[in-house]
């Protein structure tokens, strides 16, 4: 009797799975094709192949919409993308419910070795090539764009303010949960970068949230355009935290805050926050916001990291006053601090260097030492961003990357992140291959010494 009951349960479970698949397909405009054992979508007026692929993507093995579009074209012998109403299209559905990613909780000192991936690379097959090459070179982490410097989101959001300003219109990634699941299956740690207070879209659509001068009330300009929102506005803070929680709930492992600062506008030059009595300082505003965000993200079990200027470690009062990034204070309200230690971004004659961009080891080494001293006694992990782009130097090659990695290894920082805005990592791969070979040789020498 027991085996009969077990058999019936399995049959029922299988039937329920099939029924769920049928319902999901029907909702997208499909029907079962009994003659072929596949699903057929009946094209509605105004539908495109791209739209159809986006509807069915969660139920297929395809990672991107473009992949599924090509599969549909191949299955239906379509030479182009032209389709017409009432046309029947075979769609390769393989599962009954959409994939879901699950956060893999890490300790704050997790040894992350990764790269930045922008929203365009996330949306195409480039993400698979980047992931595979990173893994082959000893990496284990990807920092994906969730919200970039345009103010646009990489995914379709349910946050009311995001929807009202069109932040996720034409989202690059149709099925982020599937992407996160895929990357987890490869063994990668997934961080999502959110650009916070530099938000041209929000500042333009909701001008009342724009950062304004305390002198004349005009919006603070950045390269001739309105781009900054006011970090002190509760509505702006709410928006940032709601987006962070929405992404955290998708099963990522880390939320990374970028542009968690004020613009570098000098005090007394149209500054929105100055040193008049009774006014809250910039660093207090940023620190209080981070403390709130850290509390509200605790239930999601994600790491919270922040990007900060490398220059802030040099403890210049004017830098803290302008940016609001008080490193020692911020360290109490996050798990990881990622200083952007790009040698090319230090100004000429910095501490006597004619061209800091040509001194990668020295700049990274000295800046890491300063962060270590500044954060002595703190539990926060320092995981720097290093340069993987040719700006500011004529010496950018694999050795340039190796020099930065060598400086990090000799420091008290832990892990590294490579930054290339356009995700052009060919030189970085060359450097990582050299670095991997160096570490392997060092390991073999160590083993030889202690095996004699």
C-alpha positions, 0 to 999 in steps of 0.5 A: 500500500505504501508504494501505491501511495508514493506512486500516486503522490509522484503522479499528482506532482507531475500532473500539477507541474504540467498544469502549471506550465500550461497555465503560464504558457496560456497566460503568455498567449500559448497553447499546447501542440499535442502533435509535437509535444511543444507549446505554440504561441498565437501571435496577437496584433502588435506583438514582436518577436522580442516581446514574445521572447520576454514573455516566455523567457522565465520558462526556457533554458535561454539566458537572454531575450536575444538567445530565445528570439534566435531559438524561436526563429530557428524552430519556426524557420524564420529568416527574419523577425517579421511575424503577423497576427494569428501566426503560430510560433513554436516556443521551447518551454522546458519548466513549469515555474520561473527560476528563482535565485537564493542569496548565498550569505557570506562573511564580511571578510569573504575573499572577493576577486572580481570585475564590474559588469555594466547593464549592456554586458548583462543583457547579452552573451557577453556576460557568459564570456566574462564569467567564464574568463574571470573564473579561468583566471582565478576570479569569483565575483561579479559586480553587476549594474542595478542602477547606473549613472543615468538613473536607469535600472537594469531590471523592471522595478515595482517601486512606485517612484521608479515606475512613475519616472520611467527608471525601468522602461526598456530594462536591459535584463528581462529575467534577473532571477535567471541571470543570478541563478545562472551565475550562482550555478557557476560559483560566482559571488553576485554583487549589484551596484546601485548609483545613489545620489547622482541621478539625472533621471530623478533630478529631471523628472522630480525637480523638487528632489534635485540638490540645490544651492543654499545661496540662490536655490538653483539646482547644483550643476554638474558639467552643465547639467542637473544630475544630483539629488539631495541626499538629505531628502527623506524621499530620496533616501526612501527611493534608494533603500526601496530599490536596494531591498527590491534587488536584495530580495531577488537573491543577490549576495551583496548590495554595493552603494556607489555615489553615496556622497555629495558632489565635489562642490567647494564650500561657499560656491553654491554648496547646498550644505555649509558650515553655518550653525544649526545645519547638518554637515554633509558627513552626518547626512551620509553616515545617518543614511548608511546607518538606516540602510544597513539596518533595513537590509539586515533581514536579507542577509546580504553584504552591504558594501560602499564605494568611496574615493581613494583620496579620502584615506589621505584624511584631508578635511576639505575632501570629507567636508565636500563629499560627506564620506567620513570613512571612520564613521561609515565603517560602522554601518557597512560590511565592506568598503571599496576605495577606488584606488585608480592611480590615474585619478590622483592629481598630478604632483600628488605627493611629489609624483609627476604623473601618479598614473604611472606609479600603480604600485606606489599609489595603491600601496600607500593608499591601502596603508592609509586606509588600514591606519584609518580603520584600525580596530574596525570590523569592516573589510577593505576591498579596493577597486583597481584600474583596468583601463588605460586612462592617465598612463601610457604604460597600461599593460598586463604588468600594470595590473600585476603591480596593483595586485602585488601592492594589494597582497602586501597590504591589509586589504582583502580581495580586489575588484577590477574596473573597466566602464566598457568591460574591456578586460583583455589587458586585465586578463593578461595581467591576471594570467601573469599574476596566477602564474606568479602565485602558482610558482610561489606556491610550488617554491614554498612546497619545495622548501618544506618538503626537503 
